[in-house]
Amino acid sequence: MSRAARPALAWIAPALLAFGCSDPGPTKADPQPVPDSGAEGGGSGDGTGAADGADDTAPVELPDCAPLRMSLASHLRQEELPRRTELEQAEHGAGVGDFDGDGDLDLFIAYEGGSLLAFNDGDAHFTLDDTWTMDGGPLPAANVANLIDIDHDGDLDVYLGRSRGGPDLLLTQTAPGAFTSVEIPGTETGTRSASWGDVDGDGDLDIVVAARPWNLREEDFLSGEVEGQANHLILNEGGRFVQADDRLPTAENHGVTFQALLFDADEDGDLDIYSANDAGYQVVPNQLWRNDGAGRFTNDPDCDCDRPMYAMGGAVGDWNDDQRPDLYISNIGPQLLLASDPPTWADMTLAAGALIPQEPEHMTSWGVGNTDLDRDGHDDLWVTFGALASGTEDSFGALPGTEAEWYDAEAQQDVVLRGLPGGAWQREESIGLESSPGRQRSVVFGDLDGDGDHDAVVVGKHEVRVWRTEGGCETGLKVRIDGPARSPHGHHARVTVTSGAGRSTRWMLPERMHGSDDPELVFGLHGLPSADRVEVRLADGTTFAQDDVPAGLLIVPWD
């Protein structure tokens, strides 16, 4: 796209309730495109938030923020959920999105007993609805729900990942309350998560499917005879999905993978894959697969990121303010924070304060999500915890990478690591999560009560908890990408916001382990009325920049 053809950014002013300021009505500002040469522009990066060329000698005085608290708004228990199929070794997931068009975010719950929807009353209280259909019958059992408007008709469709019992399904809304399904070829082996992105550069969204056998037993791990299976690459050929596993590195593609993180690891303009693998000591460790630019992948043995773990999930973010993606990976035992240090990756878990000590109530971590919960300008991490099968702790010490004194408590507590300036982390104590321990598995985010910050949906073995965010800072900037039909939510756009609170970079990566966020990024402004600068780089390379952006909602049109 030529510079002259680049569209203006659409600025939507905040509501009084959401951001604590008056509503002057919609406004529009002229964009300031970043030069085509690829120069990054933006603030000084010194934490003052001053835009280039501005007087940055005096630090910005930041307002005080309230302590972060999480309040349990809804708790959907096992006895309320359907049981149309068996629940043996079941895992579950959820996607966040507006299904009934009332402006509130609803839930699609991928449940092994039979999937269903839960509708929001506008205040993060949810009512279950088991009346929606697929091909005229009830919604099937599933454990992954990615929400995406794949046909760009204004309503949400669903990618259903299934751990057993058949291939994954793409559900397209054909009428309110009714889906029509299409099978995704080659995905019968047990899906644990799916990631969407244009891996072959043809402009549409392809799918990387993380596959893990559902029936692995404890004795398989102890004997070292764990068998993995291939992850899948599903190419989108003009709306027709085609299996292309031969484009993945054949010799290494037989792990026990919970999540395949799809992102531009080396910032060369194409999407790479980081495979977070369970049984990394027995089968295949975590690996980075680099894209050749045409959607063919090779393993990178020299990245220093091929770590053996019992990895479950992970998150991508820029936590040391170098505008390069970093990784946080969950585990049975110590978690792992890898900071990009081209051409390798550095283990910064201890140095950054990102290690959650191994205690019975914090032993096995699963899905991970990152967002600015308290809107202070720094990404926070939500790490879910939940026990394995009963008695598994008896194997600790016999399993490589574990200690004999570890104990996997039946009820475990999620942890929020609050981001601090300079890429450090601080574990948040007594914020409300300790009131509801359980066997959590995944977390997804969305503004469920319409107050401008991100709330959390945590899915456990047989229950769903909805956590409303309270406290924190008063102002923030929400960013959505109005993408074209072939990428409706602006997947893999990079957004950098500079303010008096510092500089924060995030990528539009809505898919999580077992589910998906509402595709809206939240950047905290630490109580300030505006951001100094916003820079956006879309996945096709188009770039925008705008100074003096008021708090509220920013919609970036793709074309």
C-alpha positions in Angstrom: 0.0 0.0 0.0 1.4 3.4 -0.9 1.9 6.0 1.7 -0.8 8.2 0.1 -3.3 5.4 0.3 -2.9 4.7 3.9 -6.1 5.4 5.8 -6.6 7.6 8.8 -6.8 6.1 12.2 -10.3 6.1 13.8 -10.4 7.6 17.3 -13.5 6.8 19.4 -13.7 8.9 22.6 -14.2 7.0 25.9 -17.5 6.9 27.8 -17.8 8.6 31.2 -18.3 5.3 33.1 -15.4 3.5 31.4 -12.6 6.1 31.8 -13.8 8.7 34.2 -13.8 11.7 31.9 -16.3 13.5 29.8 -17.4 12.2 26.4 -16.7 14.9 23.8 -18.1 12.7 21.0 -16.2 10.9 18.2 -13.2 12.7 16.8 -10.7 11.9 14.1 -7.1 12.9 13.7 -4.8 12.9 10.7 -2.3 10.0 10.8 1.5 10.5 10.7 2.8 7.5 8.8 6.1 5.9 9.9 8.6 6.1 7.1 8.5 3.3 4.6 12.2 2.5 5.3 11.0 0.6 8.4 12.4 3.1 11.0 10.6 2.4 14.3 9.9 6.0 15.5 8.2 6.4 18.8 9.2 7.6 22.2 12.7 8.0 23.7 12.4 4.6 25.4 13.8 6.1 28.7 10.6 5.6 30.6 9.5 9.2 30.5 7.1 8.6 27.6 8.2 11.7 25.7 7.8 11.5 21.9 10.7 12.1 19.6 11.7 15.7 19.5 9.8 16.6 22.6 11.3 18.1 25.8 12.0 15.0 27.9 14.1 16.6 30.6 11.3 16.6 33.2 9.7 13.3 34.1 5.9 13.0 34.0 4.2 13.1 37.3 2.0 10.0 37.4 -1.3 9.8 39.4 -1.7 7.3 42.2 -3.4 4.0 41.3 -5.5 1.8 43.5 -4.3 -1.7 44.4 -5.3 -4.4 41.9 -8.1 -6.7 43.0 -9.9 -9.6 41.3 -13.5 -10.2 42.1 -15.3 -13.5 41.3 -18.3 -12.4 39.1 -19.5 -15.8 37.9 -18.8 -19.4 38.7 -20.1 -22.0 36.4 -19.8 -25.4 38.1 -19.7 -28.9 36.7 -23.3 -29.7 37.7 -24.5 -26.8 35.5 -22.6 -27.9 32.4 -23.9 -30.5 30.0 -22.8 -34.1 30.0 -23.8 -35.5 26.6 -20.4 -37.4 26.3 -17.9 -38.9 28.7 -15.5 -36.6 30.5 -12.5 -39.0 31.0 -9.2 -37.1 31.0 -11.2 -34.0 29.8 -9.7 -30.6 29.3 -11.8 -27.6 28.4 -11.5 -24.1 26.9 -13.3 -20.9 26.2 -13.4 -18.0 23.7 -14.6 -14.5 24.4 -16.8 -12.6 21.9 -20.2 -10.9 21.3 -22.5 -13.6 19.9 -25.9 -11.8 20.3 -24.9 -8.4 19.1 -25.8 -6.5 22.2 -22.3 -5.0 22.7 -21.4 -7.3 25.7 -18.8 -10.1 25.4 -20.2 -13.6 25.7 -18.5 -17.0 26.2 -18.2 -20.0 23.9 -17.3 -22.8 26.2 -15.5 -25.8 24.5 -16.5 -28.6 26.9 -15.9 -32.3 26.7 -19.4 -32.9 27.9 -20.8 -30.9 25.0 -20.0 -27.3 24.0 -22.3 -24.5 24.8 -22.6 -20.7 25.1 -22.9 -18.4 28.1 -24.4 -14.9 27.7 -23.3 -11.8 29.5 -25.8 -9.5 31.3 -23.3 -6.6 30.8 -21.8 -6.9 34.2 -19.8 -10.1 33.8 -22.6 -12.3 35.1 -23.3 -15.2 32.7 -26.3 -17.4 31.9 -25.7 -20.7 30.2 -27.5 -21.4 26.9 -27.4 -25.0 25.5 -29.8 -24.3 22.7 -27.4 -23.4 19.9 -27.0 -26.0 17.3 -24.5 -27.4 14.8 -25.9 -28.9 11.6 -29.3 -29.1 13.3 -28.0 -31.0 16.4 -26.4 -30.1 19.7 -22.9 -28.6 19.8 -20.3 -31.4 20.0 -17.7 -32.1 22.7 -14.5 -30.1 22.3 -11.6 -28.6 24.3 -10.5 -25.6 22.1 -12.5 -22.6 21.0 -11.0 -20.0 18.8 -13.5 -17.2 17.9 -13.0 -15.5 14.5 -15.3 -13.9 11.9 -13.8 -16.1 9.2 -16.4 -15.1 6.5 -16.3 -11.4 7.5 -20.1 -11.1 7.7 -20.2 -9.4 11.0 -20.9 -12.3 13.3 -18.5 -14.7 15.1 -17.6 -18.1 13.8 -15.8 -20.8 15.9 -12.8 -23.1 15.4 -13.5 -26.1 17.5 -10.5 -28.2 18.5 -11.2 -31.7 19.6 -8.9 -33.9 21.7 -10.5 -37.1 20.5 -13.5 -38.4 18.6 -13.0 -36.8 15.2 -11.3 -34.0 13.3 -11.4 -30.3 14.3 -14.4 -28.3 13.0 -14.9 -24.8 11.7 -18.4 -23.6 12.7 -19.9 -20.8 10.6 -22.9 -19.0 11.8 -25.7 -19.4 9.2 -28.5 -17.9 11.4 -28.7 -16.7 15.0 -28.2 -19.7 17.2 -27.2 -22.0 14.4 -23.8 -23.2 13.0 -22.9 -25.1 10.0 -19.7 -27.2 10.3 -16.8 -28.0 8.0 -14.2 -30.6 9.0 -10.5 -29.7 9.1 -8.5 -32.4 7.4 -5.8 -34.3 9.2 -6.6 -33.1 12.7 -8.0 -36.3 14.2 -5.0 -36.9 16.4 -5.9 -34.8 19.5 -5.8 -31.0 19.3 -4.7 -29.0 22.4 -4.5 -25.5 20.9 -4.6 -23.7 17.6 -2.9 -20.5 16.3 -4.0 -18.5 13.3 -1.7 -16.4 11.0 -0.5 -16.0 7.4 2.4 -18.4 7.3 2.8 -18.6 3.5 2.5 -14.9 2.7 -0.6 -15.2 0.5 -2.7 -12.8 2.6 -5.1 -15.2 4.4 -5.1 -16.9 7.7 -3.6 -20.4 8.0 -3.8 -22.6 11.1 -1.0 -24.3 13.2 -2.5 -27.0 15.4 -0.7 -28.3 18.5 -1.5 -32.0 18.9 -1.0 -34.1 22.0 -2.2 -37.7 22.6 -5.1 -37.6 25.0 -4.5 -41.0 26.5 -0.9 -40.7 27.9 -0.5 -42.5 31.2 1.7 -41.9 34.2 3.6 -45.1 33.6 4.4 -43.9 30.1 6.3 -41.0 31.5 8.0 -43.1 34.2 9.2 -45.7 31.7 10.3 -43.1 29.2 8.2 -44.7 26.5 6.0 -41.7 25.8 5.1 -41.4 22.2 4.3 -38.0 20.7 2.6 -37.2 17.4 2.9 -34.6 14.6 1.6 -31.1 14.9 -0.3 -29.9 11.9 -0.1 -27.0 9.5 -3.4 -26.3 7.8 -3.1 -23.9 4.8 -6.0 -21.7 3.8 -6.3 -21.9 0.0 -9.0 -19.4 -0.8 -11.3 -20.6 2.0 -10.5 -24.2 1.5 -8.3 -25.7 4.2 -5.5 -28.1 3.1 -3.2 -30.2 5.3 0.5 -29.3 4.8 2.3 -31.1 7.6 5.2 -31.8 5.2 6.1 -28.1 5.5 7.0 -28.6 9.2 10.4 -30.1 10.2 9.7 -33.8 9.8 12.5 -35.1 12.0 11.5 -32.9 15.0 7.7 -32.9 14.5 6.8 -35.7 16.9 6.5 -34.0 20.3 3.9 -33.9 23.0 2.7 -30.4 22.3 0.2 -28.4 24.2 0.7 -25.1 22.5 2.4 -24.0 19.2 3.0 -20.3 19.5 2.9 -18.6 16.2 4.8 -15.2 16.0 7.6 -13.5 14.2 10.4 -14.6 16.4 13.3 -13.1 14.5 11.4 -10.0 13.2 12.1 -10.8 9.6 8.5 -10.3 8.4 7.3 -13.9 8.4 5.8 -16.1 11.2 7.8 -18.7 13.1 6.6 -21.4 15.5 7.7 -22.1 19.1 6.6 -25.5 20.1 5.9 -25.8 23.9 6.2 -29.5 24.6 5.2 -31.7 27.4 7.5 -34.7 28.1 10.5 -32.7 26.8 12.9 -34.9 28.7 11.5 -38.1 27.1 10.5 -37.1 23.6 11.2 -33.7 22.1 12.1 -30.5 24.0 10.7 -27.1 23.2 11.8 -26.0 19.8 11.8 -22.9 17.6 10.9 -23.6 13.9 11.9 -20.7 11.6 9.9 -19.8 8.5 11.7 -19.5 5.1 9.1 -16.8 4.1 7.1 -19.1 2.0 5.6 -21.2 4.8 8.2 -23.9 5.1 9.8 -24.5 8.5 13.2 -25.7 9.7 14.2 -26.3 13.3 16.7 -23.8 14.8 19.1 -25.9 16.9 21.3 -22.9 17.8 18.6 -20.6 19.3 19.4 -21.7 22.9 15.6 -22.0 23.3 15.2 -25.8 22.9 14.6 -26.4 26.6 13.4 -29.8 27.9 10.3 -29.2 30.1 6.9 -30.5 30.9 5.6 -27.4 29.1 1.8 -26.8 28.9 1.3 -23.2 27.6 3.0 -19.9 26.9 2.6 -16.3 26.1 4.4 -13.8 23.8 5.2 -10.2 24.8 7.9 -7.5 24.9 8.8 -7.4 28.6 12.2 -5.7 28.4 11.2 -2.9 26.0 13.4 -3.7 23.0 10.3 -4.2 20.7 11.3 -7.8 20.2 9.1 -10.7 21.3 9.9 -12.6 24.5 8.4 -15.9 25.8 7.0 -17.1 29.1 6.4 -20.9 29.3 4.6 -22.9 32.0 5.8 -26.2 33.4 5.5 -28.9 36.0 8.0 -27.1 38.3 9.9 -24.0 37.4 8.5 -21.8 34.7 10.7 -20.3 31.9 11.1 -16.7 30.7 13.1 -16.4 27.5 14.2 -13.0 26.4 15.0 -12.4 22.7 18.7 -11.8 22.3 19.3 -12.3 18.6 20.2 -14.7 17.3 19.6 -16.6 20.6 17.4 -16.4 23.6 18.4 -15.8 27.2 16.9 -17.4 30.3 15.8 -14.4 32.4 13.4 -16.2 34.7 15.3 -15.6 38.0 16.8 -12.2 37.0 13.4 -10.8 36.1 11.7 -12.1 39.2 9.4 -14.3 37.0 9.9 -17.6 38.9 6.9 -18.7 41.0 8.4 -20.9 43.8 7.4 -24.6 43.7 4.9 -25.0 46.5 2.1 -27.6 46.7 -0.5 -24.9 45.7 1.7 -23.6 42.9 3.2 -26.7 41.4 1.8 -27.4 38.0 1.2 -24.4 35.7 -0.9 -24.6 32.5 -2.2 -21.8 30.3 -0.6 -18.3 30.5 -2.0 -15.0 29.4 -0.6 -11.5 29.3 -2.3 -8.1 29.4 -2.1 -4.9 31.4 -4.6 -5.8 34.1 -4.0 -2.8 36.3 -3.4 -0.3 33.4 -0.2 1.0 34.8 1.6 0.8 31.4 3.3 -2.6 31.9 2.2 -6.1 30.8 1.1 -8.5 33.6 1.1 -12.3 33.4 -1.7 -14.5 34.6 -0.4 -18.1 35.2 -3.0 -20.8 35.8 -2.3 -23.7 38.1 -4.0 -27.1 38.5 -3.2 -30.5 39.8 -2.4 -33.4 37.5 -4.1 -36.8 37.9 -4.5 -38.0 41.5 -1.3 -39.5 42.9 1.0 -38.1 40.3 3.1 -36.5 42.9 4.3 -40.0 43.9 6.3 -39.9 40.6 8.1 -36.7 41.4 11.8 -37.4 41.8 11.6 -40.4 39.4 10.7 -38.1 36.5 13.6 -36.2 35.0 13.5 -32.5 35.9 11.4 -33.0 39.1 12.4 -33.1 42.7 11.3 -35.9 45.1 10.0 -33.4 47.7 7.5 -31.8 45.3 3.8 -32.2 46.1 1.0 -31.5 43.6 -1.8 -30.2 45.7 -5.3 -31.1 44.6 -6.5 -27.5 44.8 -4.0 -24.9 43.4 -4.1 -21.1 43.0 -3.5 -19.0 40.0 -0.8 -16.3 40.2 -0.6 -12.8 38.7 2.9 -11.5 38.0 2.6 -7.7 37.8 4.9 -6.1 35.3 7.3 -3.4 36.6 9.5 -0.9 34.7 12.6 -2.3 33.2 11.2 -5.8 32.5 11.0 -7.0 36.1 8.0 -8.8 37.7 6.4 -8.8 41.1 4.1 -11.5 42.4 0.8 -10.0 43.5 -0.4 -11.3 46.8 -3.9 -11.3 48.3 -5.7 -9.9 45.2 -8.7 -12.3 45.5 -7.5 -15.4 43.6 -6.6 -17.2 46.8 -10.3 -17.5 47.6 -11.0 -19.9 44.8 -8.4 -22.6 44.4 -9.0 -25.5 41.9 -7.7 -27.4 38.9 -7.3 -24.5 36.5 -6.2 -25.1 32.9 -6.5 -21.9 30.8 -7.2 -18.2 30.9 -8.6 -15.7 28.3 -9.2 -12.0 28.5 -11.9 -9.5 27.5 -13.6 -6.3 28.9 -16.5 -8.3 30.2 -18.1 -5.5 32.3 -17.5 -2.6 29.8 -15.3 -0.5 32.2 -12.3 -0.3 30.0 -9.9 -2.9 31.6 -9.4 -6.5 30.9 -11.3 -9.1 32.9 -10.3 -12.8 33.0 -12.1 -16.1 32.2 -10.4 -19.1 33.8 -11.4 -22.6 32.6 -10.7 -25.5 34.9 -11.2 -29.2 34.6 -15.0 -29.0 35.2 -15.8 -25.4 35.9 -15.5 -21.8 34.6 -14.7 -18.8 36.7 -15.1 -15.2 35.6 -12.9 -12.7 37.3 -13.7 -9.0 37.2 -10.8 -6.6 37.5 -11.1 -3.9 40.1 -8.7 -1.1 41.2 -5.6 -0.3 39.2 -5.2 2.9 37.2 -8.1 4.9 35.9 -7.2 5.3 32.2 -6.2 3.2 29.3 -6.2 2.8 25.5 -8.0 -0.1 23.9 -6.8 -1.0 20.4 -8.7 -3.0 17.8 -7.7 -3.8 14.2 -10.4 -3.6 11.6 -8.9 -6.1 9.2 -9.9 -7.2 5.8 -12.0 -10.4 5.1 -8.9 -12.5 5.0 -7.6 -11.3 8.4 -10.7 -9.8 10.1 -9.1 -9.1 13.5 -5.7 -8.0 12.4 -3.7 -11.0 13.5 0.0 -10.3 14.3 -0.2 -6.6 14.1 2.4 -5.0 16.4 1.2 -2.0 18.4 3.5 0.2 20.5 2.1 2.8 22.9 4.3 5.4 24.5 3.1 7.5 27.4 4.2 9.0 30.6 4.1 5.5 32.0 6.7 4.3 29.6 6.6 2.3 26.4 4.6 -0.9 25.8 4.6 -3.2 22.8 2.2 -5.9 22.1 1.1 -8.1 19.2 -2.4 -9.0 18.2 -2.3 -12.7 19.2 -5.7 -13.5 20.5 -5.4 -17.3 20.6 -4.4 -18.9 23.9 -4.1 -22.4 25.2 -7.6 -24.0 24.7 -9.2 -20.7 23.7 -9.0 -17.1 22.6 -9.2 -13.5 23.9 -11.5 -10.9 22.6 -9.2 -9.4 19.8 -8.7 -6.1 21.6 -5.4 -4.9 23.2 -5.5 -2.9 26.4 -2.6 -0.4 27.1 -2.6 1.3 30.5 -1.9 5.0 30.7 -1.4 5.1 34.5 -4.2 7.6 35.0 -2.9 10.0 32.3 -5.5 11.4 29.8 -3.7 10.4 26.6 -0.8 8.5 25.1 2.1 10.5 23.6 2.4 8.2 20.6 0.9 5.1 19.1 2.7 3.1 16.4 1.1 0.3 14.5 2.7 -2.2 12.1 0.2 -4.5 10.4 1.2 -8.0 9.4 1.4 -6.9 5.7 4.1 -4.3 6.6 1.9 -1.3 6.5 2.8 1.2 9.3 1.0 4.1 11.0 1.9 6.5 13.8 -0.1 9.1 15.7 0.8 11.5 18.5 -1.4 12.7 21.4 -3.9 9.9 21.4 -6.7 10.3 24.0 -7.7 7.5 26.3 -10.5 5.4 25.0 -10.9 3.1 22.0 -8.7 3.2 18.9 -9.8 1.3 15.8 -7.1 0.9 13.2 -8.4 0.1 9.7 -6.3 -2.3 7.7 -7.3 -0.9 4.2 
